[in-house]
Amino acid sequence: MRVLVLGGDGYLGWPTALHLSEVGHEVGIADNFARRGYDHEMGVDSLVPIESLQARAAVWQELTGKAMAYYVGNLCDADFTYHIVRDFAPDAIVHFAEQRAAPYSMVDRQHAVYTQTNNVVGNLNVLYAIAEINPDIHLVKLGTMGEYGTPNIDIEEGWLDVEHKGRKDRVLFPKRPGSFYHLSKVHDSHNIEFACRIWGIRATDLNQGVVYGQQTPETARDDRLATRFDYDAVFGTVLNRFVIQSVLGKPLTIYGNGTQTRGIIEIRDTVRCIQLACETPAAPGEFRVFNQITEFMSLKQIAETIVNASPDMVKVEHVDNPRVELENHHYNVVHTGLVGLGLQPHLLSDTLIESLFEITKRYAHRVRPEAMLPTIKWRQPSSVISN
């Protein structure tokens, strides 16, 4: 297959591109390097140093003999979006190219507007390009489990069968997102479902949980193929933060009481899920949804797992929660679709030391501890750009 990876320079986009190339697909990458720009804006950097996209692509070709086309531009530019779809002529488009941090979207009005404009408009341009150039292209879109929020019912895979006043219907699962970023993903999902329904295009929406891990078999071949490892309070994940705090001998900081539950998935499973979705496409007109997680745990349970795996004694500390979210809530997620396609999950307790502790120890000297302190408060809206 020919697969175009949008956002292919990012944390997940880059290892996904390598994995798809490794298993035999022709891969193209598009990116505008906005994620690298956020580092400059926030004054932080990936814990693991990363090469330029051009350098990484050259190393991959040197090691494997496989070339990857790459395009530099912005999906909000419709001319660019149409150009890359026509020029690369993909069978599938994997769409990672969005601002993906909830805290970043909550900095102030400017960041909220940027997040929604960048994400929603870019996705709309992709939908129109598919519909007008080749409606048979399969769109594989990265969503987020955060679209659902924490409803007091089990979370189904995208759809819900309801009965109301004696009548039955199948509807999109109701969403209650917790940030302007998560809202942008909900808008994306609704727009994609609408495009499938009215234009007959095919799409798979992957509602992904928190991803952990930094290496895949492909990125581990050469340090120059490394992907990002974010740990700061804006773009870092709770798992990354806990592991770094453990390695530095600092308390693991849990927001609130720690009973908030999250779906999680290891990075090797993420790239495998993308492969499975691409190789078993949705039917024409189908809006297919998979909950892309392998297990779900509370923040307390995640912290306990890291404490138990840590070679050193570490403590847990509770801090004020900067977010507005339910701490005590029901959380039961259906996630059978990808397992049914052949996913064999890696679990946190089995892979933690291998996937995170060793890489963190190697680059611990690059950590800026102050960057892990939460400074963005959900209840304090602002229109002033933070520097």
Secondary structure as GFF3:
##gff-version 3
##sequence-region A 1 387
A	DSSP	beta_strand	2	6	.	.	.	ID=ss1
A	DSSP	alpha_helix	13	22	.	.	.	ID=ss2
A	DSSP	beta_strand	26	31	.	.	.	ID=ss3
A	DSSP	alpha_helix	34	42	.	.	.	ID=ss4
A	DSSP	alpha_helix	53	64	.	.	.	ID=ss5
A	DSSP	beta_strand	69	72	.	.	.	ID=ss6
A	DSSP	alpha_helix	78	88	.	.	.	ID=ss7
A	DSSP	beta_strand	92	95	.	.	.	ID=ss8
A	DSSP	alpha_helix	102	105	.	.	.	ID=ss9
A	DSSP	alpha_helix	109	116	.	.	.	ID=ss10
A	DSSP	pi_helix	117	121	.	.	.	ID=ss11
A	DSSP	alpha_helix	122	133	.	.	.	ID=ss12
A	DSSP	beta_strand	138	144	.	.	.	ID=ss13
A	DSSP	three_ten_helix	145	147	.	.	.	ID=ss14
A	DSSP	beta_strand	159	164	.	.	.	ID=ss15
A	DSSP	beta_strand	167	172	.	.	.	ID=ss16
A	DSSP	alpha_helix	180	199	.	.	.	ID=ss17
A	DSSP	beta_strand	202	208	.	.	.	ID=ss18
A	DSSP	beta_strand	210	212	.	.	.	ID=ss19
A	DSSP	three_ten_helix	219	221	.	.	.	ID=ss20
A	DSSP	three_ten_helix	223	225	.	.	.	ID=ss21
A	DSSP	alpha_helix	238	247	.	.	.	ID=ss22
A	DSSP	beta_strand	252	255	.	.	.	ID=ss23
A	DSSP	beta_strand	261	266	.	.	.	ID=ss24
A	DSSP	alpha_helix	267	279	.	.	.	ID=ss25
A	DSSP	beta_strand	287	292	.	.	.	ID=ss26
A	DSSP	beta_strand	295	298	.	.	.	ID=ss27
A	DSSP	alpha_helix	299	309	.	.	.	ID=ss28
A	DSSP	beta_strand	316	319	.	.	.	ID=ss29
A	DSSP	alpha_helix	337	341	.	.	.	ID=ss30
A	DSSP	alpha_helix	348	352	.	.	.	ID=ss31
A	DSSP	pi_helix	353	357	.	.	.	ID=ss32
A	DSSP	alpha_helix	358	362	.	.	.	ID=ss33
A	DSSP	three_ten_helix	364	366	.	.	.	ID=ss34
A	DSSP	three_ten_helix	369	372	.	.	.	ID=ss35
###
